Amino acid sequence: MISSRRRLARRAIGLATAALIGVAATPLAAGPASGAEPELTPRTEPPPPAVLPSTTSAEYFDTPRDLDGCPYRTAPPAPVDESEVPKPGQKAPTPPPVPETPAGGADLAGCEVAATDGFEVPRDVTASAWIVSDLDSGEVVAAKDAHGRYRPASLIKTLLASVVLDRMDPDEIITVTDADLEGSEGSLVGVGPGGKYSIDRLLHGLLMASGNDAAAVLANRMGGLEETAEAMNAYAADLGCADTYVATVSGLDGPGMMTSAYDMALIFRDAMTRPEFARIVATPMWGFPGYPAGEGAGPPDPANAPPYAGPTTLPDGTLVNPGFVVGNDNQLLHNYEGAIGGKTGFTDDARHTFIGAAERDGRRLAAVLLDGTRVPKAPWEQAGLLLDAAFGAGDSEPVARLVDGPATTTDTTEQLATGPGGVSAQGESALADGPLLDRVAPWLAVGAAGLVVVAGGVLGARSRR
């Protein structure tokens, strides 16, 4: 586990570099679409909050959740499918204990809006929980149900990326095997057996296109899916995340999966201190290799890529899936002036989740939204509204502050003891520490044999990211 002193020393070095990298992102006119829930009837204003049905439907996906009484203080809303049913022999984990004093301050204890003077809450923000905070100072400008527990979906990949960057060399090149791809399901970027990828390229696929195959390869190379989830839980606890339990490395729903807007703000702020992470999430497009490695499988230049023509057969009979261009699926990056990165997420149980960050006049803010809808605006647009309101509030006194370090908990809720495979989720990581450290409209290409699903698309009957 990385010590707090080591992490703070790295932050002091990384903040300035990461900020400079973020400024380089240039908004584009369009980008790849995100979201895979059923088509919705356009609305000009959000419907009233309601107690949602227990099955997926248009009403489920487009209605704000009723938060009367702060019902999600200890656990997320009930799942709408069977993704959180424990496997045979596996027990459902106990939710993490609720701290006696909420991290960040007493103003974040409830589920109502807490905001600094001058912050006007946008009408069209429908996420159940959200927070806007300063990436550099940790000041919280405004929040709603900051410690309410919801599912992160693919936002949790930001935590995985931090663990990877702390333990693996970004320049290391690996040849992917079928065993490396074990656990790949849902949205895939297009990693294939026999392909050669640097850790850096896999991180691009993980963060730009939400590739669950990239997540599986990285986790399996660090000891396995369960071992990596354990390491992610340990690192989250070290950061001070008292509301987070990682059940899957990719963000797919699983038994006990949860986080809070506050915790995701902590996780993203920490991740952005790593220059490699900040560079990737600010990248509009990236060339990605095909597979197997060799002739015709190299990554194309995103600024001069030929049309994707699909798999080709070499004279020796080898079927080659050519390299392709990956577009960043964070629409805020393409459409919001000053955007410097973020992450998208979606599952049926989590609904829409989103992180978006931007810089204005030297100030860097990040907005986190959990359990959101696309009505009447898409999650990235809702994040943009929150950022506008936060920048517009100026330098008013913050309502809270993100706090590093393990949280103090009560004894009223049993401490979470088991991870995905029945192993300790709070113990020392089994992974050894490693190194700490556009001109074309974005488009996505797909590989062959049904392996690749366009980022944000669907594999099977279930919509997951």
N, C-alpha and C positions, 0 to 999 in steps of 0.2 A: 504494500500500500504506500502511496506517496504521502509523505508527511506534510502537515500544514505549512511548516517552515519552508520546505522545498517547493511546495506549490506556490506560496506567496513570492518567493524569490523568482520563480519562473514568470509569475504574472508581471512583476516589475520590469522584467526584460521584454516580455512579449507584448505588453499593451501598446507601446508605441509602434512596433513593427506591424502588429495586426491592424492597427488603425490605418496605417499607410496603405496596406494591401487593400483594405475595404474601400478606400476612396477611389481605387482604380476601376471599380465596377461601373459600366456604362449602361443606362436603361435602354432597352430595345423596344421596338414597336409591338412585338408579339412573341409568344412563346408557347410551349406545349401545354395542352389543357390538362387540368387535374380534376380529381373527383370522379367517383364511379358509382354513386348511388343512383336510384331511379330518376328519370327525368322529372323535373318539377315545374309546376305552373309558375310563370314569372309573377312576382309580387312587388309592389312598390313600398311596402312597409311590413315589418315582421308581424306575424300573428301573435296573439297574446300567449304568455306562458301557460303551460298545461302539464298535467301529469301524463306522461307519454305512454303509449301502448307498449306491450311487452314483445311485440313482433315488429319486424321491419315493414315500413309502409311510407308513403309520401308524407303522411302526418308525422311519423316518427322522425324522418330526416329533416323536415323543414320547420318544426315547432320548437321554440325556446322551452327549456325545462323549468318547471315550477320549483323554486328554491325556498319556498316558505318553510321556516323552521330549520334551515340549514341541514337538509337530510343526508348530505354526503360528507359529513365531518370525519367519519371513520372508514367508510368504504365507498367505492364507486356505485353508480346506478346499476340495477340488476341487468345482467347480460340478456341479449335478445337471441342468442344462438347457443350452441353447445361447445363453443371454443374454450370455455373456462371450466369444463368438467374435468376433474383430475383423471390422469391415466390410471390404469389398474395398478394398485399398490401405492399410489401417490395420494397424500393427504392435501386437502386444500389449505394453503398457508393462512395463518392468522394475520390479520391486518397489522401493520406497524402501530405501536402505541401512539396515542395523541399527546404531544408535549403539553405540559401544564401551562407554559407560556409560549404562545406562537412565535416562531422564528420571525424576526423582522419587527416585532412590536405588537402592542395590544390592538392597534388600529386594524390589524389583519386578522383578528380573532373571529369576526362574523362573516356572513356570506353576502352582506350588502356592499355597495360601492364605498370605498375610501379613496378620497382624491385630494390633491393639493389645491390650494386656492387658484382659481383661474382655469382649472381643468373642466371642460364641459363634456359630459358623457355623451358620445354619439348615439343617436337614436337607433341606428341600424346595426349596432353590435349585439348579436344574439347569443354569443358563446356563454355557457354557464359560468365559466371561470376565465378571468383574464388578468394580466398584470402588465404594466409598462414601467421599465426600470432603466437606469443609466448603466451602460456597459462598463464605464470606467469607475465611477464613484460607488455604484451599487444602490444609489438612491431610488426609492420607489415613488414614482409620480402618482400613480393611481392603480387601483386593483379592485377586483370583485371576486369574492369567494376564493381568495388567494391560497388558502390551505384546504379548500374542498378537494376531495379525492376523486379523480377521474382517470381515464385511460389515456396514455400518451400516443398510442399508435406509433408511427414511424419517427416521431420526435425523439424517441429514445435512442435512435441511431446517432444522435449527437453525443450521447454518453458513450456509446460503443466506440465512436471515432476517437474520443479522448483516451480511452483505455488502449486502443490500438496504437495511437501516437506515442503513448508513454512506454510501450513495450516492444514495438517493432520498428525497424528501420524503413522509412518511406521509400528508400531506393532499392530495397531488397526485391528481387524478381523471383517469382515462384511459377512453377508449371502446375496448373490446376488438375486435380484428379477427380474421379467420380466420388471418392470418399470426402473430398473437400466440399463438394456440393450437397452433402447430406443435410437435410433440413431446409432446402430451398423451396419455397412455395410463395404464392401471392405475386406481388409485382417484382419482376426481374429485369436487371439491366442488360443481361446477355453474356454472362461469364460462362464459358464452356470448357469441357474436358480437353486437355492438351493445349489449351491456350496459355500463353506466358503473359503475366501481369505484374507490374510493380505494385507494392503495397499502396503507393500514392494513387495509381490508377484505380485500384479497387475502392479506395476511399472516395474518389470522384464518382464512381458508380453508386456507392453507398449513399452519398449526401446529395448529389445532383438529381439522380433518377430513382432514389429510394430503393435500390436493388437489394432484395432479400437474398439473392444469390451471392452478392458481394458480402453481405453480413455473414452468411453461413461460411464462406471460404475463410474470411478473416477470423471468425470465432473458432472454426475447426483447426486452423493453423496455430491458435493460441491455447490449444488443449482440449477443445470441445465446446459444444453449445452450452451445456450445463455449467462447465467450469468458467466459461466467459461470462455467463449471466451472474454467477457468484462474484466474479471480479467486479462486474459493473455495480452490483449491489454494495459491495465493500467500498468502492470508490465513491458512490453516491452518499453513503453514510459518512465518509471522511469529509465530503464537501459540506455536510450539514443538512442533507435531504432527509427529513423525518417522515415524509408522506409517500416515499417512493419504494416500490418493489418491482424488480425486473423479473418477469416470468419468461420472456423470450428476448433474444438478442436483436431481433429485427423490428419488434414493436407489434407483431401479431398478438392478438389477444390470447391470454393463457391464465391459468388459475392464479389469482391474487394480483394480476397486473394492475398497477396504479401509480399515479404521481399527483402532483398539484401544480398549479400555475407558478407558485413561488419556487418550488423545487426545479421546474424546468427553466425558470429564469436563472437560478444558480448554476445549473448544468450548462446552459448555453453561454452564460457569461464566462465561466471557466474555460469552456472549449474555445472561445474566441481569443483567449490569451495565447493560443498556439498559432503561430503564423501560418503553418500548413493548413490548419482548419479554416482560418479566416480567408485564405487564398482560394480554397476549394469552394466554399459557399458563396463566394463573390464571382465565380466563373460562370459566364452565360452558356458556353458550349465547350465541349472537350472531345477529342478524338479517342475512341475506345477500340482496343484490338479485337480481332475475330479469333477463331479457333478452328482446328489446331494451329499452333504457331508455325509460321513458315510463309511461303509464297502466297500473296494475296490476303494475308491476315493482319497486316500492319494497320495501325490506327491512322485514319485520314486526317489531313489538315482541315480543321473546322471551317476555315475561311475559304477553302478551295476544294471542297469535297465533291466527288462525282456522285451522281444519283445512286442510291442504294439499289443494287441489282439482284440481291439474294445470293444464296450459296452457289458456288461454282465447283466444277470437277476438274482436277488437274490431270495431265496426261497419264500419270501413274494410277489414276483412279481415286485419289484422295479427295474427299468432299471437304471443301473449305468454306466456312462461314466468314465472310469478309469483315474487316473493321468497319465501324460506323461512327456517326456523330451522336453524342449524348447531349441533349439540351437540359438545362436546369429547369426543373418543374416548379420552382418558386416564382410565381408571377409577379410578386412584389419587386423582385430584382429587375424584371424587364419593364416595369410600368411605373415605378415610384421613384421620383427624383431623390438621389442620395442613398438609395438602398444599398446595403453592404452584405446582405446574405440572410439566411434563415433556413427553415425546414418545413416541409409539408407532411401531413399525416392523415390517414383515414382507415377506419375499420367499421364494421357494422356496430360493434359495441361502443367504440370510442367516438363515433361520428367524426366530424372534422376537427382536426387539431392543426395548429399553425404557429410558427415562430417567424417573425420578420424584424429585421434591424435596419436602421438608417442613420446617416450622419448629416447634421445640419449645423453650420456655423461652429464647427469644432466639437459639437456634442453628439455622442453616440447613444441612441436609445434602442431598446428591443421590446417588442410586444409579443406576449405569449397568449394564445387562445386555446382553450380546451372545451370539448363537448359542444362544438359549434354546428351551425347550419350554413347553407349557402343562400339563405333567404333573409332579407331581400338582396344581400350582397355576398359575394364570394369571401371566403376567409381572408385571403390576402387583402381584399379591399377593406374589410373590417379592421384588419391590422393597420392599414394605412390611415384609417380614420382615427384610431387610437393614437398613432404616432403624431398625426397632425395636432390632435388635442393636447398631447404632452409637450410637443415643441412650442405650441402656442401659449402654454401656461408659464413659460419663462423659467426664472430661477426661484420660484416659490418654495417655501419650506416643504421638504418631502414628508410623506405620511409614514414612511418606514424605510428600512435599509436592508438590503440583502446581507446576510451574516454568514461568514465562512465558519466551518468547524462543526463538530458533532453537536446535535441538539440535545437539550435536557428533556427527558420524558417522564411521564407519571408511571405509577405502578398499577393503574386501573385497567390497562389493556395488556394482555399477554404479549411479550416481545416476540416478534416474528423469528422463528427458529429454523425453519427449513426452507431450502431453495427448491428449484425445479425438480431435482432428483432426490430430495430428502437430505441434502447436505446443508451445512450452515451457510446462511446468506449474510452473516455479519462477521464471519471470521476472516483471517488473513487470506489474501488471494493466493491461489496455488500457482499463479503465473509469475514468472520472474520479471523484475523491472528491466526495461530495455531503454533505448534512446528516448530522451524527452522530446527531446525534440526529434469587331465581330460584326463581323460585318454581315453575316448571313442570318436570316431569321431562324431561331432555334427549331430543330426538328429532331425526331427520334427515329431510329431505324430498328428493325427487328431481325433477329437471326433465324436459323432454320430449326426444323424438327419440333416446333412448338415450344422450345425452351424459353424464348424471350417473350415477355409480355410488356407492351409499351408502358412506361412508368405511369402509374395511376390507373392502369387497366385492371382486368379481372382474370383470374385463373379459376375455373370451375364456377360453381353456382354462387360463391361468396365473394363479395367485394372487399378487398383488403389491401392495405398499404403499410 
